[in-house]
Amino acid sequence: MPPLHTLPALLAASPLTKMSRGMFDDTFAGIHRLGWFDWALLVPYFGVLAILSIYGLHRFDTIYTYFKHRKKADKGPEKLFEELPSVTIQLPLFNERYVLERLIDETVQMDYPRHLLQIQVLDDSTDDTASFAEALCERYRNLGHDIQYLHRTNREGYKAGALHEGLKSATGEFVAIFDADFLPPTDFLSRTIHHFTDPKVGVVQTRWTYLNADFNVLTEVQKILLDGHFVLEHGARSRAGYFFNFNGTAGIMRKSMIDDAGGWQHDTLTEDSDLSYRAQVRGWKFVYVPGVECPSELPVDMYGFQVQQFRWAKGLTQCAKKLLPTLWKADIPLRTKIEAFLHLTPNISYPLMIIVSALMLPVMIVRFYMGIWEMVLLDLPLIVASFWSLSAFYLLAQRELQPKNWLRTIFFIPALLCVGVGLTLNNTRAVIEALRGVVSGFVRTPKYAIEGTHQKRMTVKKYKRRSGLLPYFELACGSYFLYICAFAISTSNYLTLPFLLMFVGGYYWAGFATLWQEYKDRQRHNLAQRAELESAFETAN
């Protein structure tokens, strides 16, 4: 042990002490006077962070609303139908060969009188799905099921167009919709239909669950993200009487409500949200039933996830552009209008994050002379509102779902934040296209019939991937933030490192994951081609 009189010198020379001195060294504070160029950087930087903070504070408000109205949780319908109404189940498809059989097999087992149930397979497929689907429908028709196969040779209106076309021959008073990657529970109709004894109810939405949440880290993160939406957002909005959206699947709708609201329209990529707001403005009530769970499949790779998120981000922004003028003029409470605005516009945060990213390094250089305490006083409230709200939001959602096991979610919070960053470039393009009125096709999310961690069948399946230059731009952004990390260390700005590393991890994850998946796909494709050539050669000889 060193002599006591040498301890002060040793402590002064320790790395921890040097780091602390560097962090709280205000030598240059007050010396440098900010000029017009400095203000030209700082004002937009903090202005953007302030806007992001509004959406962060809205998450805190959603949590407050959820618990404030907790006693209003769904207690079931007030009365039951004396005679059950007729129902049509619509199953929209597009090249869903791998999940089609599972979907139809589950749907025909629905616990509902057969003479009151019609099933429509709405198929826009351009591959071998069409012949397979038609054969499946024929088989079940021969077994006594009222199952109708409708195949369109064009994709006009995409999913919305297919649903609209199906309504022309739908016999049900109510219409339930399930996407191809869902497994409708057999008691779905018996647990939802009686809510429609209230003639004002137009939609009953149920909660999604996930067949493959534990497949990898990405699916675990997606589960947390979607649970936040279905537990806290839907829970808060439905209980407080605010508008909320039908999610396009795992729900049932009154057919007359669809007609009254103007029908399915395909000028946005989220036709479900579009119809939802048009219907609620006209006075229709939406009911959320979280106790009814509908299992679904999550995208297992970054490409599929980004395709899905691009469609949702662009579609919701299109809805905001289309519907907000009508919503602000509608005879509805102001609080409902504000909630609708915040619900339809959150994706604007992605282009704002691009601005923050571009300004971060020059702002850090300017603020090197401001002093640590000025920086803390400015940054801390904005960071709490913008980023801590995310952690609190999703942790509370998991605590509501898993009271005994929610703490494991803490380990996925860094990955969740990185995934959010990784979507920045992808969703920024989606928002800009929506605001500019750029029309794009409905690109469906690849589905593989994966359950749990089972991936044996996935290795023989392929979808076309067209990520283009996006992953390379993501890697460039990750490298830019890695350089900012080096600058932060050189200026002893260690408090920013966790924040900066989140950007490095998010961009690198998105870029490398997509490129790796494409490399593996090329390998599988080459192996398949080689096997075909060898087989042909053996046959010829």
KAGIUR-V89928 format. One record per residue. N is the residue number from 1. RES is the residue in three letters. OMEGA is omega in degrees with one decimal (NA if undefined). Layout:
# KAGIUR-V89928
n=N res=RES omega=OMEGA
n=N res=RES omega=OMEGA
This chain:
# KAGIUR-V89928
n=1 res=MET omega=-179.3
n=2 res=PRO omega=177.5
n=3 res=PRO omega=-176.6
n=4 res=LEU omega=-176.1
n=5 res=HIS omega=179.2
n=6 res=THR omega=-176.6
n=7 res=LEU omega=179.3
n=8 res=PRO omega=-179.7
n=9 res=ALA omega=179.2
n=10 res=LEU omega=179.6
n=11 res=LEU omega=-179.7
n=12 res=ALA omega=-178.3
n=13 res=ALA omega=-175.7
n=14 res=SER omega=178.8
n=15 res=PRO omega=-178.7
n=16 res=LEU omega=179.3
n=17 res=THR omega=178.5
n=18 res=LYS omega=179.0
n=19 res=MET omega=-179.2
n=20 res=SER omega=179.0
n=21 res=ARG omega=179.4
n=22 res=GLY omega=-177.2
n=23 res=MET omega=-173.1
n=24 res=PHE omega=178.0
n=25 res=ASP omega=-179.2
n=26 res=ASP omega=-177.0
n=27 res=THR omega=-174.8
n=28 res=PHE omega=-177.8
n=29 res=ALA omega=176.7
n=30 res=GLY omega=179.9
n=31 res=ILE omega=-177.8
n=32 res=HIS omega=176.7
n=33 res=ARG omega=-177.8
n=34 res=LEU omega=177.3
n=35 res=GLY omega=-176.3
n=36 res=TRP omega=-180.0
n=37 res=PHE omega=177.8
n=38 res=ASP omega=180.0
n=39 res=TRP omega=178.8
n=40 res=ALA omega=175.0
n=41 res=LEU omega=-172.6
n=42 res=LEU omega=-175.8
n=43 res=VAL omega=178.5
n=44 res=PRO omega=179.9
n=45 res=TYR omega=-179.0
n=46 res=PHE omega=175.4
n=47 res=GLY omega=178.2
n=48 res=VAL omega=177.9
n=49 res=LEU omega=178.5
n=50 res=ALA omega=177.5
n=51 res=ILE omega=176.8
n=52 res=LEU omega=-180.0
n=53 res=SER omega=178.6
n=54 res=ILE omega=178.6
n=55 res=TYR omega=174.7
n=56 res=GLY omega=177.7
n=57 res=LEU omega=177.0
n=58 res=HIS omega=175.7
n=59 res=ARG omega=175.8
n=60 res=PHE omega=178.9
n=61 res=ASP omega=177.5
n=62 res=THR omega=176.7
n=63 res=ILE omega=179.8
n=64 res=TYR omega=-179.5
n=65 res=THR omega=-179.2
n=66 res=TYR omega=-177.7
n=67 res=PHE omega=178.1
n=68 res=LYS omega=-176.9
n=69 res=HIS omega=-174.9
n=70 res=ARG omega=-178.3
n=71 res=LYS omega=-179.4
n=72 res=LYS omega=179.6
n=73 res=ALA omega=-176.0
n=74 res=ASP omega=178.3
n=75 res=LYS omega=178.8
n=76 res=GLY omega=-179.6
n=77 res=PRO omega=-179.3
n=78 res=GLU omega=177.2
n=79 res=LYS omega=-177.5
n=80 res=LEU omega=174.2
n=81 res=PHE omega=172.9
n=82 res=GLU omega=174.0
n=83 res=GLU omega=-177.1
n=84 res=LEU omega=178.2
n=85 res=PRO omega=177.6
n=86 res=SER omega=-176.3
n=87 res=VAL omega=171.3
n=88 res=THR omega=174.2
n=89 res=ILE omega=179.4
n=90 res=GLN omega=179.7
n=91 res=LEU omega=-179.8
n=92 res=PRO omega=-176.6
n=93 res=LEU omega=166.8
n=94 res=PHE omega=179.3
n=95 res=ASN omega=-176.5
n=96 res=GLU omega=-173.0
n=97 res=ARG omega=-171.3
n=98 res=TYR omega=-176.5
n=99 res=VAL omega=-173.6
n=100 res=LEU omega=-175.6
n=101 res=GLU omega=177.9
n=102 res=ARG omega=-179.0
n=103 res=LEU omega=-176.7
n=104 res=ILE omega=178.5
n=105 res=ASP omega=179.6
n=106 res=GLU omega=-174.9
n=107 res=THR omega=-177.4
n=108 res=VAL omega=178.7
n=109 res=GLN omega=-178.5
n=110 res=MET omega=-178.4
n=111 res=ASP omega=-178.3
n=112 res=TYR omega=-178.5
n=113 res=PRO omega=-174.5
n=114 res=ARG omega=-176.9
n=115 res=HIS omega=178.4
n=116 res=LEU omega=-173.5
n=117 res=LEU omega=173.9
n=118 res=GLN omega=177.1
n=119 res=ILE omega=177.7
n=120 res=GLN omega=172.3
n=121 res=VAL omega=-175.1
n=122 res=LEU omega=-168.2
n=123 res=ASP omega=174.7
n=124 res=ASP omega=-171.2
n=125 res=SER omega=177.1
n=126 res=THR omega=179.0
n=127 res=ASP omega=-176.5
n=128 res=ASP omega=175.8
n=129 res=THR omega=-174.4
n=130 res=ALA omega=-178.3
n=131 res=SER omega=179.3
n=132 res=PHE omega=-180.0
n=133 res=ALA omega=179.9
n=134 res=GLU omega=178.9
n=135 res=ALA omega=177.9
n=136 res=LEU omega=179.4
n=137 res=CYS omega=178.8
n=138 res=GLU omega=179.4
n=139 res=ARG omega=-178.5
n=140 res=TYR omega=173.5
n=141 res=ARG omega=179.3
n=142 res=ASN omega=177.3
n=143 res=LEU omega=174.4
n=144 res=GLY omega=179.4
n=145 res=HIS omega=175.7
n=146 res=ASP omega=-176.8
n=147 res=ILE omega=-173.7
n=148 res=GLN omega=178.4
n=149 res=TYR omega=-179.5
n=150 res=LEU omega=-178.7
n=151 res=HIS omega=177.6
n=152 res=ARG omega=178.1
n=153 res=THR omega=173.6
n=154 res=ASN omega=-178.7
n=155 res=ARG omega=-178.7
n=156 res=GLU omega=-179.8
n=157 res=GLY omega=178.2
n=158 res=TYR omega=-176.0
n=159 res=LYS omega=179.6
n=160 res=ALA omega=178.5
n=161 res=GLY omega=178.7
n=162 res=ALA omega=178.7
n=163 res=LEU omega=178.6
n=164 res=HIS omega=179.8
n=165 res=GLU omega=179.5
n=166 res=GLY omega=-179.3
n=167 res=LEU omega=-178.5
n=168 res=LYS omega=-179.8
n=169 res=SER omega=178.6
n=170 res=ALA omega=-178.3
n=171 res=THR omega=-175.7
n=172 res=GLY omega=172.9
n=173 res=GLU omega=178.5
n=174 res=PHE omega=-175.5
n=175 res=VAL omega=174.0
n=176 res=ALA omega=-176.1
n=177 res=ILE omega=175.4
n=178 res=PHE omega=174.7
n=179 res=ASP omega=-170.3
n=180 res=ALA omega=-176.2
n=181 res=ASP omega=-179.6
n=182 res=PHE omega=174.1
n=183 res=LEU omega=-177.6
n=184 res=PRO omega=177.4
n=185 res=PRO omega=-175.2
n=186 res=THR omega=-178.8
n=187 res=ASP omega=-176.4
n=188 res=PHE omega=-175.8
n=189 res=LEU omega=-177.9
n=190 res=SER omega=-178.8
n=191 res=ARG omega=-179.0
n=192 res=THR omega=-169.6
n=193 res=ILE omega=-173.4
n=194 res=HIS omega=173.4
n=195 res=HIS omega=-178.1
n=196 res=PHE omega=170.6
n=197 res=THR omega=170.3
n=198 res=ASP omega=-174.6
n=199 res=PRO omega=179.6
n=200 res=LYS omega=-178.7
n=201 res=VAL omega=-179.4
n=202 res=GLY omega=-176.8
n=203 res=VAL omega=167.7
n=204 res=VAL omega=-179.8
n=205 res=GLN omega=176.9
n=206 res=THR omega=-174.6
n=207 res=ARG omega=176.0
n=208 res=TRP omega=164.1
n=209 res=THR omega=-165.3
n=210 res=TYR omega=-178.5
n=211 res=LEU omega=-171.3
n=212 res=ASN omega=-177.0
n=213 res=ALA omega=-177.5
n=214 res=ASP omega=-179.4
n=215 res=PHE omega=177.0
n=216 res=ASN omega=-177.6
n=217 res=VAL omega=-178.8
n=218 res=LEU omega=179.4
n=219 res=THR omega=175.5
n=220 res=GLU omega=179.9
n=221 res=VAL omega=178.9
n=222 res=GLN omega=177.3
n=223 res=LYS omega=179.9
n=224 res=ILE omega=179.9
n=225 res=LEU omega=-177.8
n=226 res=LEU omega=176.4
n=227 res=ASP omega=176.6
n=228 res=GLY omega=178.9
n=229 res=HIS omega=-173.3
n=230 res=PHE omega=-179.2
n=231 res=VAL omega=-172.6
n=232 res=LEU omega=-176.5
n=233 res=GLU omega=178.6
n=234 res=HIS omega=-179.6
n=235 res=GLY omega=-178.8
n=236 res=ALA omega=-176.1
n=237 res=ARG omega=-177.6
n=238 res=SER omega=-178.7
n=239 res=ARG omega=-177.9
n=240 res=ALA omega=180.0
n=241 res=GLY omega=176.2
n=242 res=TYR omega=175.3
n=243 res=PHE omega=168.7
n=244 res=PHE omega=-168.6
n=245 res=ASN omega=163.1
n=246 res=PHE omega=-173.1
n=247 res=ASN omega=174.8
n=248 res=GLY omega=-179.1
n=249 res=THR omega=179.7
n=250 res=ALA omega=177.9
n=251 res=GLY omega=180.0
n=252 res=ILE omega=-172.2
n=253 res=MET omega=172.9
n=254 res=ARG omega=-175.9
n=255 res=LYS omega=-179.8
n=256 res=SER omega=176.7
n=257 res=MET omega=178.7
n=258 res=ILE omega=179.7
n=259 res=ASP omega=-176.9
n=260 res=ASP omega=-177.8
n=261 res=ALA omega=178.5
n=262 res=GLY omega=176.3
n=263 res=GLY omega=176.8
n=264 res=TRP omega=178.6
n=265 res=GLN omega=-172.8
n=266 res=HIS omega=176.3
n=267 res=ASP omega=171.3
n=268 res=THR omega=178.0
n=269 res=LEU omega=174.7
n=270 res=THR omega=-178.3
n=271 res=GLU omega=-179.7
n=272 res=ASP omega=177.9
n=273 res=SER omega=178.5
n=274 res=ASP omega=-179.6
n=275 res=LEU omega=-178.3
n=276 res=SER omega=-177.7
n=277 res=TYR omega=177.3
n=278 res=ARG omega=-179.3
n=279 res=ALA omega=-176.8
n=280 res=GLN omega=174.6
n=281 res=VAL omega=-179.9
n=282 res=ARG omega=171.8
n=283 res=GLY omega=179.5
n=284 res=TRP omega=178.7
n=285 res=LYS omega=175.3
n=286 res=PHE omega=-179.5
n=287 res=VAL omega=176.7
n=288 res=TYR omega=-177.8
n=289 res=VAL omega=-176.3
n=290 res=PRO omega=-179.1
n=291 res=GLY omega=176.7
n=292 res=VAL omega=-174.1
n=293 res=GLU omega=178.3
n=294 res=CYS omega=-179.4
n=295 res=PRO omega=-179.9
n=296 res=SER omega=-179.5
n=297 res=GLU omega=177.8
n=298 res=LEU omega=173.0
n=299 res=PRO omega=-173.9
n=300 res=VAL omega=178.5
n=301 res=ASP omega=-174.4
n=302 res=MET omega=-179.5
n=303 res=TYR omega=-179.5
n=304 res=GLY omega=178.8
n=305 res=PHE omega=-179.2
n=306 res=GLN omega=175.4
n=307 res=VAL omega=179.3
n=308 res=GLN omega=-177.0
n=309 res=GLN omega=176.0
n=310 res=PHE omega=-179.2
n=311 res=ARG omega=-179.3
n=312 res=TRP omega=-178.7
n=313 res=ALA omega=-179.7
n=314 res=LYS omega=-177.8
n=315 res=GLY omega=-179.2
n=316 res=LEU omega=176.4
n=317 res=THR omega=174.9
n=318 res=GLN omega=177.9
n=319 res=CYS omega=178.3
n=320 res=ALA omega=-179.5
n=321 res=LYS omega=-176.7
n=322 res=LYS omega=-166.4
n=323 res=LEU omega=-173.8
n=324 res=LEU omega=176.6
n=325 res=PRO omega=178.6
n=326 res=THR omega=-178.7
n=327 res=LEU omega=-178.1
n=328 res=TRP omega=178.9
n=329 res=LYS omega=-173.9
n=330 res=ALA omega=179.7
n=331 res=ASP omega=179.2
n=332 res=ILE omega=-178.1
n=333 res=PRO omega=180.0
n=334 res=LEU omega=-179.6
n=335 res=ARG omega=177.1
n=336 res=THR omega=178.1
n=337 res=LYS omega=180.0
n=338 res=ILE omega=179.1
n=339 res=GLU omega=178.4
n=340 res=ALA omega=178.6
n=341 res=PHE omega=-178.6
n=342 res=LEU omega=178.0
n=343 res=HIS omega=-174.3
n=344 res=LEU omega=-172.2
n=345 res=THR omega=-174.3
n=346 res=PRO omega=-177.1
n=347 res=ASN omega=174.3
n=348 res=ILE omega=179.3
n=349 res=SER omega=-178.3
n=350 res=TYR omega=174.8
n=351 res=PRO omega=176.3
n=352 res=LEU omega=177.3
n=353 res=MET omega=174.9
n=354 res=ILE omega=179.4
n=355 res=ILE omega=178.5
n=356 res=VAL omega=-179.2
n=357 res=SER omega=-178.3
n=358 res=ALA omega=-176.0
n=359 res=LEU omega=-168.7
n=360 res=MET omega=-177.6
n=361 res=LEU omega=178.4
n=362 res=PRO omega=178.0
n=363 res=VAL omega=177.9
n=364 res=MET omega=178.2
n=365 res=ILE omega=178.8
n=366 res=VAL omega=-172.8
n=367 res=ARG omega=175.7
n=368 res=PHE omega=-176.6
n=369 res=TYR omega=-173.4
n=370 res=MET omega=-178.0
n=371 res=GLY omega=-172.8
n=372 res=ILE omega=-173.8
n=373 res=TRP omega=175.1
n=374 res=GLU omega=179.7
n=375 res=MET omega=179.6
n=376 res=VAL omega=-178.1
n=377 res=LEU omega=179.5
n=378 res=LEU omega=-170.7
n=379 res=ASP omega=-169.5
n=380 res=LEU omega=178.9
n=381 res=PRO omega=-179.2
n=382 res=LEU omega=177.9
n=383 res=ILE omega=177.5
n=384 res=VAL omega=-177.9
n=385 res=ALA omega=-172.4
n=386 res=SER omega=-169.7
n=387 res=PHE omega=178.8
n=388 res=TRP omega=179.4
n=389 res=SER omega=177.6
n=390 res=LEU omega=-178.6
n=391 res=SER omega=-179.7
n=392 res=ALA omega=-176.6
n=393 res=PHE omega=-174.6
n=394 res=TYR omega=175.2
n=395 res=LEU omega=179.2
n=396 res=LEU omega=177.3
n=397 res=ALA omega=178.6
n=398 res=GLN omega=177.5
n=399 res=ARG omega=177.0
n=400 res=GLU omega=-178.3
n=401 res=LEU omega=-174.4
n=402 res=GLN omega=-175.5
n=403 res=PRO omega=-176.3
n=404 res=LYS omega=-173.0
n=405 res=ASN omega=-172.1
n=406 res=TRP omega=-175.8
n=407 res=LEU omega=178.0
n=408 res=ARG omega=179.2
n=409 res=THR omega=-179.1
n=410 res=ILE omega=-177.0
n=411 res=PHE omega=-179.7
n=412 res=PHE omega=-178.7
n=413 res=ILE omega=176.8
n=414 res=PRO omega=178.2
n=415 res=ALA omega=179.0
n=416 res=LEU omega=179.2
n=417 res=LEU omega=178.6
n=418 res=CYS omega=177.7
n=419 res=VAL omega=177.3
n=420 res=GLY omega=176.5
n=421 res=VAL omega=-178.7
n=422 res=GLY omega=178.2
n=423 res=LEU omega=-170.3
n=424 res=THR omega=-177.8
n=425 res=LEU omega=-179.8
n=426 res=ASN omega=-175.9
n=427 res=ASN omega=173.8
n=428 res=THR omega=177.1
n=429 res=ARG omega=178.8
n=430 res=ALA omega=-178.7
n=431 res=VAL omega=-179.2
n=432 res=ILE omega=177.5
n=433 res=GLU omega=-180.0
n=434 res=ALA omega=-179.1
n=435 res=LEU omega=179.8
n=436 res=ARG omega=-179.5
n=437 res=GLY omega=178.9
n=438 res=VAL omega=-179.1
n=439 res=VAL omega=177.5
n=440 res=SER omega=-178.1
n=441 res=GLY omega=177.5
n=442 res=PHE omega=-179.9
n=443 res=VAL omega=-176.2
n=444 res=ARG omega=-179.8
n=445 res=THR omega=178.0
n=446 res=PRO omega=-178.9
n=447 res=LYS omega=-171.3
n=448 res=TYR omega=-176.5
n=449 res=ALA omega=178.8
n=450 res=ILE omega=176.7
n=451 res=GLU omega=-178.1
n=452 res=GLY omega=178.9
n=453 res=THR omega=-176.2
n=454 res=HIS omega=-177.9
n=455 res=GLN omega=-177.8
n=456 res=LYS omega=-176.3
n=457 res=ARG omega=-177.2
n=458 res=MET omega=-173.9
n=459 res=THR omega=-178.9
n=460 res=VAL omega=-176.9
n=461 res=LYS omega=179.9
n=462 res=LYS omega=170.4
n=463 res=TYR omega=177.1
n=464 res=LYS omega=179.7
n=465 res=ARG omega=-178.8
n=466 res=ARG omega=-178.1
n=467 res=SER omega=176.5
n=468 res=GLY omega=-176.3
n=469 res=LEU omega=-174.5
n=470 res=LEU omega=-178.0
n=471 res=PRO omega=178.9
n=472 res=TYR omega=174.1
n=473 res=PHE omega=178.5
n=474 res=GLU omega=177.1
n=475 res=LEU omega=177.6
n=476 res=ALA omega=178.3
n=477 res=CYS omega=177.2
n=478 res=GLY omega=178.9
n=479 res=SER omega=177.2
n=480 res=TYR omega=-179.8
n=481 res=PHE omega=174.4
n=482 res=LEU omega=176.0
n=483 res=TYR omega=178.0
n=484 res=ILE omega=176.0
n=485 res=CYS omega=179.0
n=486 res=ALA omega=178.1
n=487 res=PHE omega=179.8
n=488 res=ALA omega=178.6
n=489 res=ILE omega=-178.1
n=490 res=SER omega=179.8
n=491 res=THR omega=178.2
n=492 res=SER omega=179.4
n=493 res=ASN omega=-170.9
n=494 res=TYR omega=-177.8
n=495 res=LEU omega=-179.2
n=496 res=THR omega=-172.9
n=497 res=LEU omega=178.1
n=498 res=PRO omega=179.4
n=499 res=PHE omega=-178.3
n=500 res=LEU omega=-179.9
n=501 res=LEU omega=175.3
n=502 res=MET omega=178.2
n=503 res=PHE omega=178.2
n=504 res=VAL omega=-178.8
n=505 res=GLY omega=-178.1
n=506 res=GLY omega=-178.6
n=507 res=TYR omega=179.3
n=508 res=TYR omega=178.7
n=509 res=TRP omega=-178.2
n=510 res=ALA omega=-177.1
n=511 res=GLY omega=-176.8
n=512 res=PHE omega=-179.1
n=513 res=ALA omega=179.4
n=514 res=THR omega=-179.4
n=515 res=LEU omega=178.5
n=516 res=TRP omega=179.8
n=517 res=GLN omega=178.0
n=518 res=GLU omega=176.7
n=519 res=TYR omega=178.7
n=520 res=LYS omega=177.7
n=521 res=ASP omega=178.7
n=522 res=ARG omega=177.2
n=523 res=GLN omega=179.8
n=524 res=ARG omega=179.6
n=525 res=HIS omega=179.7
n=526 res=ASN omega=177.5
n=527 res=LEU omega=179.5
n=528 res=ALA omega=178.3
n=529 res=GLN omega=179.6
n=530 res=ARG omega=178.9
n=531 res=ALA omega=178.8
n=532 res=GLU omega=179.5
n=533 res=LEU omega=178.8
n=534 res=GLU omega=178.7
n=535 res=SER omega=179.2
n=536 res=ALA omega=179.9
n=537 res=PHE omega=179.2
n=538 res=GLU omega=178.9
n=539 res=THR omega=-179.0
n=540 res=ALA omega=-179.0
n=541 res=ASN omega=NA
